[in-house]
Amino acid sequence: MKVHFIAIGGSAMHNLAMALHLKGYRVSGSDDEIFDPARSRLEKYGLLPDAPGWFPDRITSDLDAVILGMHAREDNPELLRAKELGLKIYSYPEYLYEQSKDKTRVVIGGSHGKTSVTAMILHVFKDAGVECDYMVGAQLEGYDIMVRLSSTAGVMVLEGDEYLTSPIDRRPKFHLYHPDIAVINGIAWDHINVFPTFENYVSQFDIFAKSIEPKGSLVYYEEDPEVKKIAENLVKERADISFRPYSVPQYRVTENGTELLYEGRAYPLQVFGRHNMQNILAAWQVCHSLGVADADFLKSIVHFKGASRRLEKIAENKKTEVTVYKDFAHSPSKLRATIAAVKEQYPQRALVACMELHTFSSLSKIFFSHYGGCMEKADTAIVYFNPKAVEHKKLEPITAQMIYEAFGRKDLKVYDNSALLVQDLKAMQWKNTNLLWMTSGNFDGVDEKALAAEITA
């Protein structure tokens, strides 16, 4: 098989390219810009394009498939050439479905927790000896590539992103996977540039649930009213589907960490926070439905350390009682959950919570009101934004005053200069204080590891 990637440097795209290369496919690709880690990883496998840019002459009639990335535009010259030749053009979600349509597909959906739940399932499967293919959206310990495609696995686990599929396909990605087992782990409005109302956003999860294959199952978080409503409506329409509601398991917080409580026993965990307990129960439901014994799940989950940038510990000084965590949190619901988790685990320590407004939604004035009270559990709350990022996304200008009013906290600290932010953080007294560093970006190039090392020194 000969496959060409248009915009090969994307996070999911380069992982899929490497997976197909390892499967024995002949893989080529193009992109106008490729940054690390994608650049070095593609180079390692001999897949890095020899020059940046788009080259229509690379699109030839002998290609079995062209895979189109979200970074490419509708007028991309390689895409136009592929259409001219009548080639099969796929988005990467479409191609993942093509590769897995004869397998049992498990798709993890939800506004939050997708990566963690997917990672937990893969961790348990690996320990239990369950062979599976997968696609996950973050770097996991023990995995070099975040996509696996084989001819031998009977199961494929997919992180079900609700964002758009490609420049020529405006459907959410998770609508294309047709799950045998679907998970919805919670719904909180996001991606307002694509889903302009909360109702429109929720409807995408309803469509996802309705796409479950005959005799499939829906695993859903019953404490979320929108998720519960979707499940209750689906019960009336699909008698062939089984429904597996879950909540939050019993757990307790100790000085040494968090313990999961089950049938009179305590299981010490590497992760913490109510939201992670919720994630564990979602993963448990999936694993149980695919034949993993409860005892094997529990034996394995106690060793799960979490996914990259999901309450990831990057530095610690036990003597001075200072720990630095980084997290992908940027939306209001994620901020609440992540801040609450750290305060619950370290009730005797002060918490400095620092977040970056980076996404289209978070930088939009019409979305600001949803941030009210989301950082109230932090002892010190800091918000950073870059006015140039607002301008780049072609949004209306925002001011520090707007952010103060939106977050509803009089002592909120707002920065638009990352160098000044780092300077002030370094000047703080850090004894018996944790730092929670939250962003889907990088605070405009801040060396977070160097900052964490200095804070915990």
ZITA-V652173 format. One record per backbone hydrogen bond with DSSP energy under -1.0 kcal/mol. NH is the residue of the N-H (numbers start at 1). CO is the residue of the C=O. E is the energy in kcal/mol with one decimal. If there is no record, write none. Layout:
# ZITA-V652173
NH & CO & E
NH & CO & E
This chain:
# ZITA-V652173
3 & 26 & -2.8
4 & 65 & -2.1
5 & 28 & -2.3
6 & 67 & -2.8
7 & 30 & -2.2
8 & 30 & -2.1
10 & 7 & -1.1
14 & 10 & -2.8
16 & 12 & -2.4
17 & 13 & -2.5
18 & 14 & -2.0
19 & 15 & -2.1
20 & 16 & -2.4
21 & 17 & -2.0
22 & 18 & -2.3
23 & 19 & -1.1
24 & 21 & -1.3
25 & 20 & -2.6
26 & 1 & -3.1
28 & 3 & -2.0
30 & 5 & -2.2
39 & 35 & -1.5
41 & 37 & -2.0
42 & 38 & -2.8
43 & 39 & -2.2
44 & 40 & -1.9
45 & 41 & -1.2
46 & 43 & -1.4
47 & 42 & -3.2
53 & 31 & -2.9
58 & 55 & -2.4
59 & 56 & -1.7
63 & 60 & -1.7
64 & 2 & -2.4
65 & 2 & -1.3
66 & 88 & -2.5
67 & 4 & -2.8
68 & 90 & -3.3
69 & 6 & -2.4
72 & 69 & -1.0
76 & 73 & -1.8
80 & 76 & -2.5
81 & 77 & -1.8
82 & 78 & -2.2
83 & 79 & -2.3
84 & 80 & -2.1
85 & 81 & -1.9
87 & 82 & -2.3
90 & 66 & -3.3
95 & 91 & -2.2
96 & 92 & -2.4
97 & 93 & -2.1
98 & 94 & -2.2
99 & 95 & -2.0
101 & 97 & -1.1
103 & 100 & -2.3
104 & 154 & -2.8
106 & 156 & -3.0
107 & 181 & -2.6
108 & 158 & -2.7
109 & 183 & -2.9
111 & 186 & -2.8
117 & 113 & -2.8
118 & 114 & -2.4
119 & 115 & -2.7
120 & 116 & -2.5
121 & 117 & -2.3
122 & 118 & -2.3
123 & 119 & -2.4
124 & 120 & -2.4
125 & 121 & -2.8
126 & 122 & -2.3
127 & 123 & -1.9
128 & 124 & -2.6
130 & 125 & -2.7
133 & 155 & -3.0
134 & 148 & -1.3
135 & 157 & -2.0
136 & 146 & -2.2
143 & 140 & -2.0
148 & 134 & -2.5
156 & 104 & -2.7
157 & 133 & -2.4
158 & 106 & -3.5
159 & 135 & -2.1
160 & 108 & -2.9
161 & 159 & -1.2
165 & 171 & -1.7
166 & 169 & -2.3
169 & 166 & -1.1
173 & 163 & -2.7
174 & 161 & -1.8
175 & 172 & -1.7
176 & 173 & -2.0
180 & 105 & -2.5
181 & 105 & -2.2
182 & 217 & -2.5
183 & 107 & -2.4
184 & 219 & -2.2
185 & 109 & -1.9
194 & 191 & -1.9
195 & 191 & -2.8
201 & 197 & -2.0
202 & 198 & -2.7
203 & 199 & -1.9
204 & 201 & -1.0
206 & 202 & -1.4
207 & 203 & -2.2
208 & 204 & -1.9
209 & 205 & -2.4
210 & 206 & -2.1
212 & 209 & -1.4
213 & 179 & -3.0
216 & 213 & -1.8
217 & 180 & -2.3
218 & 242 & -2.5
219 & 182 & -3.4
220 & 244 & -1.4
221 & 184 & -1.9
222 & 246 & -2.1
224 & 221 & -1.3
228 & 224 & -2.8
229 & 225 & -1.9
230 & 226 & -1.9
231 & 227 & -2.3
232 & 228 & -2.7
233 & 229 & -2.2
234 & 230 & -2.0
235 & 231 & -2.0
238 & 234 & -2.9
241 & 238 & -1.1
242 & 216 & -2.1
244 & 218 & -3.1
246 & 220 & -2.1
252 & 259 & -2.2
254 & 257 & -3.6
257 & 254 & -1.0
259 & 252 & -3.0
260 & 267 & -2.8
261 & 250 & -2.6
262 & 265 & -2.5
265 & 262 & -1.6
267 & 260 & -3.0
269 & 258 & -3.0
277 & 273 & -1.7
278 & 274 & -2.3
279 & 275 & -2.0
280 & 276 & -2.3
281 & 277 & -1.9
282 & 278 & -1.8
283 & 279 & -2.4
284 & 280 & -2.5
285 & 281 & -2.2
286 & 282 & -1.8
287 & 283 & -2.7
288 & 284 & -2.8
289 & 285 & -2.0
290 & 286 & -1.1
291 & 288 & -1.7
292 & 287 & -2.6
297 & 293 & -2.3
298 & 294 & -2.6
299 & 295 & -2.0
300 & 296 & -1.6
301 & 297 & -3.0
302 & 298 & -1.1
303 & 300 & -2.0
304 & 301 & -1.4
308 & 139 & -1.7
310 & 307 & -1.7
312 & 326 & -2.4
314 & 324 & -2.6
315 & 324 & -1.2
317 & 322 & -2.9
322 & 317 & -2.0
324 & 315 & -2.8
325 & 435 & -2.7
326 & 312 & -2.4
327 & 437 & -2.4
328 & 309 & -2.0
335 & 331 & -2.5
336 & 332 & -2.4
337 & 333 & -2.1
338 & 334 & -2.5
339 & 335 & -2.5
340 & 336 & -2.4
341 & 337 & -1.9
342 & 338 & -1.9
343 & 339 & -2.3
344 & 340 & -2.3
345 & 341 & -2.0
346 & 342 & -2.1
349 & 346 & -1.4
350 & 432 & -2.1
352 & 434 & -2.9
353 & 380 & -2.9
354 & 436 & -3.1
355 & 382 & -2.5
356 & 438 & -1.9
357 & 384 & -2.9
363 & 359 & -1.5
364 & 361 & -1.7
367 & 364 & -1.5
370 & 367 & -1.8
371 & 368 & -2.5
372 & 369 & -1.2
373 & 407 & -1.9
374 & 371 & -2.0
376 & 373 & -1.2
378 & 375 & -1.5
379 & 351 & -1.2
380 & 351 & -2.3
382 & 353 & -2.8
383 & 413 & -2.8
384 & 355 & -2.6
385 & 415 & -2.1
389 & 386 & -1.2
390 & 386 & -1.4
391 & 387 & -2.1
392 & 388 & -2.8
393 & 389 & -1.8
394 & 391 & -1.5
395 & 390 & -2.3
403 & 399 & -1.6
404 & 400 & -2.5
405 & 401 & -2.3
406 & 402 & -2.2
407 & 403 & -2.5
408 & 404 & -1.5
412 & 409 & -1.5
413 & 381 & -2.4
415 & 383 & -2.6
421 & 417 & -1.9
422 & 418 & -2.4
423 & 419 & -2.1
424 & 420 & -2.4
425 & 421 & -2.2
426 & 422 & -2.3
427 & 423 & -1.1
428 & 425 & -1.1
432 & 320 & -2.9
433 & 430 & -1.4
434 & 350 & -2.9
435 & 323 & -2.2
436 & 352 & -2.8
437 & 325 & -3.2
438 & 354 & -3.2
439 & 327 & -2.3
446 & 442 & -1.7
448 & 446 & -1.5
451 & 447 & -2.3
452 & 448 & -2.6
453 & 449 & -2.3
454 & 450 & -2.0
455 & 451 & -2.4
456 & 452 & -2.1
